[in-house]
Amino acid sequence: MNRYRGRVAHEPQQLPAVHEAWLPREHSLHRPRHGGRQLTALISAIVFFTTPALLWVFGARPAEIENRHLASFPSIGDGWAFFTSLPGWATDQLTFRGAAIDAADWVSRTFFGETPPRDQAGTTETGPLPGSPPPTQTQGETDQPTTSGPLDQAGYRQVIEGRNGWLYFGYDAEAKCSPVRMLSDTLERMGRLRTMIEASGRKFVWVVAPDKSTMVPENLPSSYPGRECHRAAEAPTWQQIDAAGAVDLRPALTAEARRVNRPVYPSNDTHWTDEGSLAMTRAVAEAVQPGITATWQSKQIGTYTVAADLPPLLGKKADKTNVLYDLRPDGIVDRAGQTITDIETPSYRFASPMSSTVNQKTLFYGDSFTKASSRYLAAGFANLTMLAYFTPKTSRDQAIGMFVNSDVIVLETVERNVSSGQLPFLTDEFLTALQAQLQQHPIR
């Protein structure tokens, strides 16, 4: 009997088979029901994810209001990433997103005197146009000296909002204040690149496109993150760039601005107007073959309107209107072509040689300023290849092959990329591989 009682005493106590929400509140396993909240969350999720599809059925279409393509529907094959990617897709498909952003911007400016704090977690995307550097740290400022625009982790702005409605790309300032490579190192590597190209018998031209903040500083605000180091570094930067033998476009751009009686940069875009494109085309052609542009003539033939690249960084949309020109190298025949929309893979342009065009095989290895100028480059260079140096679509070996297959190498870099050292072709790996190929394929 005693053994029986001892065995019963050690058997675990059996709990009633009830839901934990039905247990007494003082019980340690009691859990309250959340049915109402769960139902609300479920309904909200269904509405959020199905609204884009329903709006699509009734003809509503989302628009790209940021400087990127809309997120595509995730693939089931992505595994768990399918679920984590759904919110981004659903957000992009909301047709009223632009209106919501505008409303938030109005409320923030009207009642709080500042723009809504979008993108304060930092920026990892590319610049305004393909070919620009990743603005890992950028800046901005308002019409008045209050700050606005997306902040990044270092306190810089993607966009600097200046006076009179002018916008500037914030990376102009951040590049000089927090470079990833010192300017002296960048220029030393550029010198190595020049030496190896010229030693192979090829012509080398390096042209630097000035930042908008360099050419039109009068509309910068009186205060913005990095202002002091940005302005202080400008003159020394250009002194060193000039000493390194680059083609300095500042005088030509200043002359064009006087001629047309306005800046040659739009107020809401980081790239120059067609006057700047023509100025670079002429300057580079002269550097390759002095006197070649003596017969060149251009005249205005119209205007065109396209989307500006800086407003999307503020969650807005706006256009810019530029003057369109022809370009007649012989003074008679217009050779200007269509603007190239993609130079992430080699883009070739061929035309009949003329005594007033550069007829050697020319590689324009550049960034978005090369793309913006492509219409006029194709007029002045009869055998032209354009390729962006910021692109994952062309391998290092393919890019080096373009160097080897060219007689003239034109390297175009925007000022901010030089200031920051964001030039992928100046790595030791690229320079070593390029030198080996150039030595194997010299031009005699």
C-alpha positions in Angstrom: 0.0 0.0 0.0 2.8 2.4 0.9 4.6 1.6 -2.4 1.3 2.3 -4.3 0.8 5.7 -2.6 4.4 6.8 -3.3 4.0 6.0 -7.0 0.8 8.0 -7.2 2.3 11.0 -5.4 5.1 11.3 -8.0 2.9 11.2 -11.1 2.7 14.6 -12.9 -0.4 16.6 -12.4 -2.7 16.6 -15.5 -4.0 20.0 -16.6 -7.5 20.4 -18.1 -7.5 20.5 -21.9 -8.6 24.1 -22.3 -7.3 27.1 -24.3 -4.7 29.1 -22.4 -7.1 32.1 -22.6 -9.6 30.2 -20.6 -7.3 29.6 -17.7 -7.7 31.8 -14.6 -6.0 35.2 -14.9 -3.8 34.4 -12.0 -2.5 31.2 -13.6 1.1 31.4 -14.9 0.1 30.0 -18.3 -2.9 32.4 -18.9 -2.7 34.3 -22.1 -5.4 36.7 -23.2 -7.0 36.4 -26.6 -6.0 38.9 -29.4 -8.6 37.9 -31.8 -9.8 41.4 -32.5 -6.3 42.8 -33.1 -5.3 39.8 -35.2 -8.4 40.2 -37.3 -7.7 43.9 -37.8 -4.1 43.2 -38.8 -5.2 40.5 -41.2 -7.8 42.8 -42.9 -5.1 45.6 -43.1 -2.7 43.2 -44.8 -5.3 42.0 -47.3 -6.3 45.6 -48.1 -2.6 46.6 -48.5 -1.6 43.8 -50.8 -4.8 43.5 -52.9 -5.5 47.2 -53.4 -2.8 47.5 -56.1 -4.3 44.6 -58.0 -7.9 46.0 -57.8 -6.7 49.4 -58.9 -4.9 47.8 -61.8 -8.2 46.1 -62.9 -9.9 49.5 -62.9 -7.2 51.1 -65.1 -5.1 52.9 -62.4 -1.4 52.7 -63.0 1.4 53.5 -60.6 4.1 56.0 -61.8 7.8 56.1 -61.1 8.2 59.0 -58.7 11.7 58.1 -57.5 14.9 57.8 -59.5 14.5 54.1 -60.0 12.2 51.5 -61.6 9.1 50.3 -59.8 9.8 47.1 -57.8 8.7 44.0 -59.7 6.6 41.3 -58.2 8.9 38.9 -56.2 9.4 35.3 -57.4 8.2 32.3 -55.5 11.7 30.9 -56.2 13.2 33.5 -54.0 12.2 31.5 -50.9 11.7 33.6 -47.8 12.8 36.7 -49.7 9.4 36.4 -51.5 7.7 37.6 -48.3 10.2 40.2 -47.4 10.0 41.7 -50.9 6.2 41.9 -51.0 5.9 45.2 -49.0 8.2 47.0 -51.4 6.3 45.8 -54.4 2.9 46.7 -52.8 4.2 50.1 -51.8 5.4 50.9 -55.3 2.0 49.8 -56.8 0.0 52.3 -54.8 -1.2 54.8 -57.4 -1.9 57.5 -54.8 1.7 57.3 -53.4 2.8 60.5 -55.2 -0.1 62.5 -53.8 0.5 61.1 -50.3 4.2 62.2 -50.5 3.2 65.7 -51.7 0.6 66.0 -48.9 3.2 64.9 -46.3 5.7 67.4 -47.7 3.1 70.2 -47.6 2.1 69.5 -44.0 5.7 69.3 -42.9 6.8 72.5 -44.6 3.6 74.4 -43.6 3.3 73.4 -39.9 6.9 72.5 -39.0 9.0 74.5 -41.3 11.0 71.6 -42.6 10.6 68.7 -45.1 9.6 65.3 -44.0 12.5 63.1 -42.9 12.6 60.7 -45.8 15.4 58.2 -46.2 17.3 59.0 -43.0 18.6 55.5 -42.8 21.2 56.3 -45.5 21.5 56.0 -49.2 22.9 53.1 -51.1 21.6 53.6 -54.6 23.3 55.2 -57.5 23.4 58.8 -58.4 20.8 60.8 -60.4 21.8 59.0 -63.6 23.5 55.8 -64.3 27.2 56.4 -64.2 27.1 58.5 -61.1 28.8 57.2 -58.0 26.9 55.6 -55.2 26.1 58.5 -52.9 26.7 56.7 -49.7 26.7 60.1 -47.9 25.0 63.1 -49.3 23.7 66.6 -48.5 20.9 69.1 -48.8 19.5 72.5 -47.8 16.4 74.7 -48.3 15.7 78.0 -50.0 16.2 79.5 -46.6 19.2 78.4 -44.6 17.3 75.5 -43.0 18.2 72.0 -44.0 16.0 69.7 -46.0 16.1 66.7 -48.2 17.0 63.1 -47.2 19.7 62.7 -44.7 22.2 59.9 -44.6 24.1 58.4 -41.7 26.9 61.0 -41.9 24.5 63.9 -41.8 24.9 64.9 -45.4 22.0 65.4 -47.8 21.0 63.8 -51.1 19.8 67.2 -52.3 20.8 70.7 -51.3 17.8 73.0 -51.7 19.2 76.4 -52.6 17.9 79.9 -53.2 15.4 80.7 -55.9 14.2 77.1 -56.2 17.6 75.7 -57.2 18.5 72.2 -56.3 22.1 70.7 -56.1 23.3 67.2 -55.8 24.5 66.8 -52.2 27.3 64.5 -53.2 29.1 67.5 -54.6 29.8 68.6 -51.0 30.2 65.2 -49.4 32.8 64.1 -52.0 35.2 66.9 -51.0 34.5 66.5 -47.3 34.7 62.7 -46.9 36.6 61.2 -49.9 37.1 57.5 -50.1 40.5 58.1 -51.6 42.7 61.2 -51.1 43.0 63.4 -54.2 46.8 63.1 -54.3 46.4 59.3 -54.6 43.7 59.6 -57.2 45.9 62.0 -59.3 48.9 59.8 -58.9 47.0 56.8 -60.2 45.6 58.9 -63.1 49.2 59.7 -64.0 50.0 56.0 -64.1 47.0 55.5 -66.4 48.1 58.3 -68.7 51.7 57.0 -68.9 50.7 53.4 -69.8 48.3 54.5 -72.4 50.7 56.9 -74.1 53.5 54.4 -73.8 51.4 52.0 -75.9 51.2 54.6 -78.7 47.7 55.7 -78.0 46.4 59.2 -77.5 45.1 60.0 -74.0 42.8 62.8 -73.0 41.3 63.4 -69.6 38.4 65.8 -69.3 36.7 66.8 -66.1 33.0 67.9 -66.0 32.6 70.6 -63.3 30.0 70.1 -60.6 27.0 72.3 -60.8 27.8 73.7 -57.4 31.2 74.8 -58.9 29.8 76.6 -61.9 26.6 78.1 -60.3 27.5 78.6 -56.6 25.4 81.8 -56.3 22.2 79.9 -55.6 23.7 77.7 -52.9 22.1 78.3 -49.5 24.1 80.1 -46.8 24.3 77.0 -44.7 24.2 73.3 -45.4 26.1 70.2 -44.0 29.7 70.3 -45.2 29.5 73.8 -46.6 32.8 75.0 -45.1 35.0 72.1 -46.3 33.1 72.0 -49.6 33.8 75.6 -50.5 37.4 75.6 -49.1 38.4 72.5 -51.1 37.1 73.7 -54.5 40.1 75.9 -55.6 42.8 73.5 -54.4 41.0 70.6 -56.1 41.0 72.4 -59.5 44.6 73.5 -59.1 45.7 69.9 -58.7 43.4 68.7 -61.5 44.8 71.3 -63.9 48.4 70.4 -62.8 47.6 66.8 -63.7 46.9 67.8 -67.3 43.1 67.5 -67.4 41.0 69.5 -69.9 39.4 72.1 -67.7 36.0 73.0 -69.0 35.2 75.8 -66.6 36.4 78.7 -68.9 34.4 77.3 -71.9 31.2 76.8 -69.7 31.6 80.3 -68.3 31.8 81.7 -71.9 28.7 79.7 -72.9 26.8 81.1 -69.9 27.7 84.6 -71.0 26.7 83.9 -74.6 23.2 82.6 -73.7 22.8 84.9 -70.7 21.9 82.1 -68.3 23.6 79.3 -66.4 24.4 76.2 -68.5 23.0 74.0 -65.7 19.2 73.6 -65.1 17.9 74.7 -61.7 16.6 71.2 -61.0 19.1 68.9 -62.6 22.7 68.0 -61.8 23.9 67.8 -65.4 24.7 70.6 -67.8 22.5 71.8 -70.7 23.3 71.2 -74.3 25.6 74.2 -74.3 27.8 72.2 -71.9 27.7 69.1 -74.1 28.8 71.2 -77.1 31.6 72.8 -75.1 33.0 69.4 -74.0 32.7 68.0 -77.5 34.7 70.9 -78.9 37.3 70.9 -76.2 38.0 67.2 -76.4 38.2 67.3 -80.2 40.7 70.1 -80.0 42.8 68.2 -77.4 42.9 65.2 -79.8 43.5 67.2 -82.9 44.3 70.9 -82.5 42.5 73.1 -85.0 39.9 70.5 -86.0 37.0 72.6 -84.8 37.9 75.7 -86.9 35.0 75.0 -89.3 32.5 73.7 -86.8 29.2 75.6 -86.6 26.1 75.1 -84.4 22.7 76.8 -84.3 19.6 76.4 -82.2 17.0 74.2 -83.9 14.5 73.8 -81.1 13.9 72.8 -77.5 13.1 69.5 -75.7 11.6 68.6 -72.3 12.6 65.7 -70.2 12.4 64.6 -66.6 14.8 66.4 -64.2 17.0 64.1 -62.0 17.1 65.9 -58.7 13.3 66.2 -57.7 12.9 62.4 -57.6 15.4 62.3 -54.8 13.0 64.4 -52.8 10.0 62.2 -53.8 8.8 64.7 -56.4 8.6 64.9 -60.2 9.6 67.8 -62.4 10.8 68.5 -65.9 13.6 70.5 -67.4 13.7 72.1 -70.8 16.9 72.4 -72.8 17.8 74.1 -76.1 18.6 71.7 -78.9 21.4 72.4 -81.3 22.7 71.0 -84.5 26.5 70.4 -85.1 28.0 70.9 -88.6 31.7 70.0 -88.4 32.2 71.2 -92.0 29.9 74.1 -91.6 27.3 72.5 -93.9 26.1 69.0 -92.9 24.5 68.4 -89.5 26.0 65.3 -88.0 24.3 65.4 -84.6 22.5 62.2 -83.7 20.1 60.9 -81.1 21.1 61.0 -77.5 22.2 57.6 -76.3 20.1 56.3 -73.5 22.4 53.5 -72.3 26.2 53.3 -72.3 26.4 50.6 -69.6 27.4 48.4 -72.5 29.6 49.6 -75.4 27.6 52.0 -77.6 29.1 52.4 -81.1 28.6 55.3 -83.5 30.1 55.3 -87.0 29.9 58.0 -89.7 31.8 58.8 -92.9 35.1 60.4 -92.1 35.5 64.1 -92.8 38.5 66.4 -92.7 36.8 68.3 -89.9 36.0 65.3 -87.7 38.2 63.1 -85.5 38.4 59.9 -87.5 40.6 57.8 -85.3 39.0 55.0 -83.3 38.0 56.8 -80.1 36.8 55.4 -76.8 34.9 57.8 -74.6 35.1 56.1 -71.1 32.9 58.3 -68.9 29.9 58.7 -66.7 26.5 60.3 -67.1 27.9 63.5 -68.6 29.2 61.4 -71.5 25.7 60.0 -72.0 24.2 63.5 -71.8 26.6 64.7 -74.5 26.4 61.7 -76.8 24.3 63.5 -79.4 27.1 65.9 -80.2 30.0 63.5 -79.6 28.7 61.4 -82.4 28.9 64.4 -84.7 32.5 65.3 -83.9 33.9 61.8 -83.8 33.5 59.5 -86.8 34.5 56.3 -85.1 33.2 56.5 -81.6 32.6 54.0 -78.7 31.0 55.2 -75.5 31.1 53.2 -72.3 30.3 54.0 -68.7 32.9 53.1 -66.1 30.2 52.7 -63.4 28.4 49.6 -64.7 28.0 46.0 -63.6 27.0 45.1 -67.2 30.5 45.2 -68.6 33.3 43.1 -67.1 36.7 44.4 -66.4 38.2 42.4 -69.3 35.5 43.7 -71.7 36.3 47.3 -70.6 40.1 46.7 -71.1 39.3 45.3 -74.5 37.7 48.6 -75.5 41.0 50.4 -74.5 43.1 48.0 -76.5 40.9 48.3 -79.6 41.0 52.1 -79.6 43.6 54.6 -80.9 42.3 57.5 -78.7 41.2 57.1 -75.1 39.1 59.9 -73.7 38.5 59.7 -70.0 35.6 61.8 -68.8 35.0 62.1 -65.1 32.7 64.5 -63.2 34.4 66.6 -60.6 32.7 65.0 -57.6 34.0 61.5 -58.6 37.5 62.9 -58.8 37.2 64.6 -55.4 35.9 61.5 -53.7 38.1 59.0 -55.5 35.1 57.0 -56.7 36.8 55.9 -59.9 36.8 52.0 -60.2 39.3 52.0 -63.1 42.0 53.3 -60.7 42.2 50.2 -58.6 45.5 48.3 -58.7 43.8 45.3 -60.2 42.4 47.3 -63.1 45.6 49.2 -63.8 47.8 46.1 -63.7 45.5 44.2 -66.0 45.2 47.1 -68.4 49.0 47.7 -68.5 49.6 44.0 -69.4 47.2 44.2 -72.3 48.4 47.5 -73.6 52.0 46.2 -73.6 50.9 43.1 -75.5 49.0 45.3 -78.1 51.0 48.5 -78.7 50.3 50.8 -81.6 53.3 51.6 -83.7 
